[in-house]
């Protein structure tokens, strides 16, 4: 007899409750509209983003309690706001949904006051679609699982961008960035959605009480976390000069000629001596810069080719043929002749 799968709905409720409390508190502060608080909230989470996260968290909690009608209605609200924001970015029109719930700060972050980031709008719309489809079965369950998993990847990439200092992972071109708080909320809700209904999705093997499920639960977390931890430690070591490849360290990076690369925030100090070329193709001896600048430079030798020198007069333009041909006369030692002779 195959044992029953793990029931992780309690974990899903806990994650949804955390997001509901955090996003709901931010939405309440936006509605209050205190100028000092709004000036801080504009770089934390936009009002439409906090409203959508609150609606999605409440939708997940209601779906777990069996109230599918209200759950789908709240998820549909998030889908509408997300798709509307993407339509605004794509067409350039203003649907007047950015400041529908609260006014943004006078010095708002981003080119449009109150508008969420495009990747945040995509994540909210995808997660709302997953919550609408998830209680179903068959292809609806599979499509919902892939949508939620896509939001997990987006949120993880954004958080990794903040961890490693890579702006392209959490910001699309010059649009508003996806804040780390929004990415955290999306990650918690997408994980909660997947663990609430894992059957029929990519996470089904993780909840099985079989040998394969046990192995997956023990092997998958180290596989996912160790590369992230090692990458963070490497970046931190290079930043503080603790690794051989770090700038300014004992083993500073060098280019293909063996010269030290410029450091971050400034150029490499100029050397105390210049090198003068020597025989045999080597570097030669070291000469101080002042002495190297004072030494006269030898003129570059030019090699004359006889047939080109002789052909020079004939290569002139027709207007110059009226002038005396002195080049050929001077080279042969004869007296100059007129052009008509």
NORDA-V941762 format. One record per backbone hydrogen bond with DSSP energy under -0.5 kcal/mol. NH is the residue of the N-H (numbers start at 1). CO is the residue of the C=O. E is the energy in kcal/mol with one decimal. If there is no record, write none. Layout:
# NORDA-V941762
nh=(NH,NH)
co=(CO,CO)
e=(E,E)
This chain:
# NORDA-V941762
nh=(6,8,8,12,13,14,15,16,17,18,19,20,21,22,23,24,25,26,27,28,29,30,31,32,33,34,38,39,40,40,41,42,43,44,45,50,51,52,53,54,55,56,57,58,59,60,61,62,63,64,65,66,66,67,68,71,72,73,74,75,76,77,78,79,80,81,82,83,84,85,86,87,88,89,90,91,92,95,100,108,108,115,121,122,123,124,125,126,127,128,129,130,131,132,133,134,136,140,142,143,144,145,146,147,148,149,150,151,152,153,154,155,156,157,158,159,160,161,162,163,164,165,166,167,169,170,171,173,175,178,179,183,184,185,186,187,188,189,190,191,192,193,194,195,196,197,201,204,206,207,207,208,214,215,216,217,218,219,220,223,224,225,226,227,228,229,230,231,232,233,234,235,236,237,238,239,240,241,242,243,246,249,252,255,258,261,266,274,276,278,281,282,287,289,292,293,294,295,304,306,309,310,311,312,315,315,316,320,321,322,323,325,326,329,330,331,332,333,334,341)
co=(207,6,195,8,9,10,11,12,13,14,15,16,17,18,19,20,21,22,23,24,25,26,27,28,29,29,34,35,36,37,37,38,40,41,41,46,47,48,49,50,51,52,53,54,55,56,57,58,59,60,61,62,63,62,66,67,68,69,70,71,72,73,74,75,76,77,78,79,80,81,82,83,84,85,86,87,88,93,97,105,106,112,117,118,119,120,121,122,123,124,125,126,127,128,129,130,133,137,138,139,140,141,142,143,144,145,146,147,148,149,150,151,152,153,154,155,156,157,158,159,160,161,161,165,166,167,167,171,172,170,177,179,180,181,182,183,184,185,186,187,188,189,190,191,192,193,198,201,203,203,204,205,210,211,212,213,214,215,216,219,220,221,222,223,224,225,226,227,228,229,230,231,232,233,234,235,236,238,237,237,243,246,249,259,255,253,263,287,285,282,278,279,274,272,288,289,290,291,302,304,305,306,307,309,311,312,313,317,318,319,320,337,324,325,326,327,328,329,329,338)
e=(-3.4,-0.8,-0.5,-1.8,-2.3,-2.1,-2.4,-2.3,-2.3,-2.0,-2.0,-2.5,-2.4,-2.4,-2.8,-1.7,-1.9,-2.0,-2.3,-2.2,-2.0,-2.1,-2.2,-1.9,-1.4,-0.5,-2.9,-1.8,-0.7,-0.7,-2.3,-1.8,-0.9,-1.2,-2.4,-2.4,-2.1,-2.1,-2.6,-2.1,-2.3,-2.5,-2.4,-2.3,-2.1,-2.3,-2.0,-2.5,-2.4,-1.9,-1.2,-0.6,-0.7,-2.3,-1.6,-1.7,-2.5,-1.8,-2.2,-2.1,-2.4,-1.6,-1.6,-2.1,-2.3,-2.2,-2.5,-2.7,-2.3,-2.1,-2.1,-2.1,-1.9,-2.2,-2.3,-2.4,-1.9,-0.6,-0.8,-0.7,-0.8,-1.3,-2.3,-2.2,-2.2,-2.4,-2.3,-2.6,-2.4,-2.3,-2.2,-1.9,-2.1,-1.6,-1.8,-2.3,-1.7,-1.2,-1.8,-2.7,-2.4,-2.1,-2.1,-2.1,-2.4,-2.3,-2.1,-1.7,-1.8,-2.1,-2.1,-2.5,-2.5,-2.4,-2.0,-2.3,-2.5,-2.0,-1.8,-2.1,-2.7,-1.1,-2.0,-0.7,-1.3,-1.5,-1.3,-0.7,-2.4,-3.0,-0.8,-2.3,-1.8,-2.2,-2.6,-2.2,-2.5,-2.3,-2.4,-2.3,-2.3,-2.4,-2.1,-2.5,-1.2,-1.3,-1.9,-1.4,-0.6,-0.6,-1.0,-0.8,-2.5,-2.4,-2.3,-2.2,-1.4,-2.3,-2.1,-1.8,-1.9,-2.3,-2.3,-0.6,-0.6,-2.5,-2.9,-2.3,-2.1,-2.3,-2.3,-2.3,-2.4,-2.4,-2.5,-2.1,-1.9,-0.6,-3.1,-0.7,-1.9,-1.3,-1.0,-2.8,-1.6,-2.3,-1.3,-2.6,-1.9,-1.0,-0.7,-1.1,-3.1,-0.7,-2.4,-2.3,-1.7,-1.4,-0.6,-0.6,-2.1,-2.4,-1.4,-0.8,-0.8,-1.2,-1.2,-1.1,-0.9,-0.6,-1.1,-0.6,-1.6,-0.9,-2.7,-1.8,-1.6,-1.4,-0.7,-0.8)
